[in-house]
Amino acid sequence: MNPLTEREIRASFVNCSKGEAARLHVPRDLAERPWGDLDYLGWRDPQSRTRGHLVTRYDDRLVGAVLRAPEAGVGARRSMCSLCMTVQSGGVALWVAPRAGKAGKQGHSVGTYVCANLSCSLTVRGKLSTDSPGMFETLSTEQRVARLDTNLRAFVGRVLRD
């Protein structure tokens, strides 16, 4: 992923109002992010553990989604992230996103289980540990990145569908 500016990030959100996008907390460490290792920019809101954000390229445009998670993650049992397909002990949360457009205004949403720290890109590249001994991935790093991209596109596509 190419480096993004705060302005680009705020303009990318498709499932909230412009006012909400203007008020959300954008990470202050954008210059230090490992952009070459990111398939999407994901972060939790520092003001609320239940809010998260995801920004990625989708069909040659930047798409951002506001996410919500329950107060606690799935729990202490091992769970699998639906994006990167890694198993983690208590590190996966059900992230729910309002749908874009008219459907979102009517209260429709989509959800999926995703790494609670929203760092799937670093996990599939082996830069973050899953903390789940005994799990061995047989795919190459390139194949894991491709799988993440496919699953990410499917989720973002569901957010965008009206």
QUIBEL-V426828 format. One record per residue. RES is the residue in three letters. PHI is phi in whole degrees, -180 to 180 (none if undefined). OMEGA is omega as a letter, one per 30 degrees, with the letter a starting at -180 (NA if undefined). Layout:
# QUIBEL-V426828
res->RES phi->PHI omega->OMEGA
res->RES phi->PHI omega->OMEGA
This chain:
# QUIBEL-V426828
res->MET phi->none omega->l
res->ASN phi->-79 omega->l
res->PRO phi->-57 omega->a
res->LEU phi->-117 omega->l
res->THR phi->-96 omega->l
res->GLU phi->-59 omega->l
res->ARG phi->-62 omega->l
res->GLU phi->-62 omega->a
res->ILE phi->-62 omega->a
res->ARG phi->-62 omega->a
res->ALA phi->-73 omega->a
res->SER phi->-83 omega->a
res->PHE phi->-70 omega->a
res->VAL phi->-108 omega->a
res->ASN phi->-121 omega->l
res->CYS phi->-152 omega->l
res->SER phi->-75 omega->l
res->LYS phi->-62 omega->l
res->GLY phi->-64 omega->l
res->GLU phi->-64 omega->l
res->ALA phi->-63 omega->l
res->ALA phi->-69 omega->a
res->ARG phi->-94 omega->a
res->LEU phi->-69 omega->a
res->HIS phi->-85 omega->l
res->VAL phi->-88 omega->l
res->PRO phi->-56 omega->l
res->ARG phi->-85 omega->a
res->ASP phi->-101 omega->a
res->LEU phi->-56 omega->a
res->ALA phi->-67 omega->a
res->GLU phi->-95 omega->a
res->ARG phi->-66 omega->l
res->PRO phi->-81 omega->a
res->TRP phi->-53 omega->a
res->GLY phi->-66 omega->l
res->ASP phi->-103 omega->a
res->LEU phi->-104 omega->l
res->ASP phi->-95 omega->l
res->TYR phi->-155 omega->l
res->LEU phi->-97 omega->l
res->GLY phi->-128 omega->l
res->TRP phi->-156 omega->l
res->ARG phi->-93 omega->l
res->ASP phi->-68 omega->a
res->PRO phi->-68 omega->a
res->GLN phi->-88 omega->a
res->SER phi->-152 omega->a
res->ARG phi->-68 omega->a
res->THR phi->-91 omega->a
res->ARG phi->-107 omega->l
res->GLY phi->-141 omega->a
res->HIS phi->-144 omega->a
res->LEU phi->-138 omega->l
res->VAL phi->-131 omega->a
res->THR phi->-151 omega->l
res->ARG phi->-86 omega->l
res->TYR phi->-143 omega->a
res->ASP phi->49 omega->l
res->ASP phi->63 omega->l
res->ARG phi->-138 omega->l
res->LEU phi->-86 omega->a
res->VAL phi->-126 omega->l
res->GLY phi->-114 omega->l
res->ALA phi->-133 omega->l
res->VAL phi->-84 omega->a
res->LEU phi->-123 omega->l
res->ARG phi->-131 omega->l
res->ALA phi->-129 omega->l
res->PRO phi->-67 omega->l
res->GLU phi->-53 omega->l
res->ALA phi->-118 omega->l
res->GLY phi->-70 omega->a
res->VAL phi->-63 omega->l
res->GLY phi->132 omega->a
res->ALA phi->-80 omega->a
res->ARG phi->-74 omega->l
res->ARG phi->-70 omega->l
res->SER phi->-137 omega->a
res->MET phi->-108 omega->l
res->CYS phi->-73 omega->a
res->SER phi->-78 omega->l
res->LEU phi->-91 omega->a
res->CYS phi->-95 omega->l
res->MET phi->61 omega->l
res->THR phi->-104 omega->l
res->VAL phi->-98 omega->a
res->GLN phi->-135 omega->l
res->SER phi->-84 omega->l
res->GLY phi->70 omega->a
res->GLY phi->-106 omega->a
res->VAL phi->-124 omega->l
res->ALA phi->-131 omega->l
res->LEU phi->-81 omega->l
res->TRP phi->-95 omega->a
res->VAL phi->-117 omega->a
res->ALA phi->-123 omega->l
res->PRO phi->-61 omega->l
res->ARG phi->-71 omega->l
res->ALA phi->-76 omega->l
res->GLY phi->70 omega->a
res->LYS phi->-60 omega->a
res->ALA phi->-60 omega->l
res->GLY phi->-66 omega->l
res->LYS phi->-67 omega->l
res->GLN phi->-88 omega->l
res->GLY phi->94 omega->l
res->HIS phi->-78 omega->a
res->SER phi->-145 omega->l
res->VAL phi->-131 omega->a
res->GLY phi->-143 omega->l
res->THR phi->-159 omega->l
res->TYR phi->-83 omega->a
res->VAL phi->-136 omega->l
res->CYS phi->-48 omega->a
res->ALA phi->-60 omega->a
res->ASN phi->-88 omega->l
res->LEU phi->55 omega->a
res->SER phi->-117 omega->a
res->CYS phi->-57 omega->a
res->SER phi->-58 omega->a
res->LEU phi->-76 omega->l
res->THR phi->-67 omega->a
res->VAL phi->-68 omega->l
res->ARG phi->-92 omega->l
res->GLY phi->76 omega->a
res->LYS phi->-89 omega->l
res->LEU phi->-130 omega->l
res->SER phi->-82 omega->l
res->THR phi->-88 omega->l
res->ASP phi->62 omega->l
res->SER phi->-126 omega->l
res->PRO phi->-65 omega->l
res->GLY phi->93 omega->l
res->MET phi->-96 omega->a
res->PHE phi->-123 omega->a
res->GLU phi->-91 omega->a
res->THR phi->-92 omega->l
res->LEU phi->-80 omega->l
res->SER phi->-73 omega->l
res->THR phi->-59 omega->a
res->GLU phi->-62 omega->l
res->GLN phi->-69 omega->l
res->ARG phi->-67 omega->l
res->VAL phi->-65 omega->l
res->ALA phi->-64 omega->l
res->ARG phi->-65 omega->l
res->LEU phi->-59 omega->a
res->ASP phi->-60 omega->l
res->THR phi->-62 omega->a
res->ASN phi->-68 omega->l
res->LEU phi->-65 omega->l
res->ARG phi->-61 omega->l
res->ALA phi->-64 omega->l
res->PHE phi->-66 omega->l
res->VAL phi->-63 omega->l
res->GLY phi->-60 omega->l
res->ARG phi->-67 omega->l
res->VAL phi->-66 omega->a
res->LEU phi->-78 omega->a
res->ARG phi->-62 omega->a
res->ASP phi->-93 omega->NA
